[in-house]
Amino acid sequence: MSPAPYEATLLIAEIAKERGIKVTLVDANTAPQPPPKARIFREWIDKQGVEYVPNQRIVRIVLEKRTVVTDKGESFEFNLLSILPRNLAPAFVRNAGLGATFM
């Protein structure tokens, strides 16, 4: 549960907004992460005009059509696609019982 997708989206959106390019963030989480920063990230996402699509996972990429398909059956077109893998705590942290939040 890294803030990386939100930070990356906001950086890209800053440039895209100047050029009139639409940015969409498809998020497997129900809200931006980590929870203490959710409100702040959501405010900035909205301020930058990013379309935020929570609680959906990308399950397929159709390169010929330049689209992604989510587990809810929605399709989104793209010109630039950035996919960040799920962030997991290292095994030693999980084995110590400290990584449940990141599983």
Secondary structure, DSSP 8 states (H G I E B T S, - for coil): --SHHHHHHHHHHHHHHHHT---EEE-SSSS-SSGGGHHHHHHHHHHTT-EEE-S--EEEEEGGGTEEEETTS-EEE-SS----------HHHHHTT--GGG-
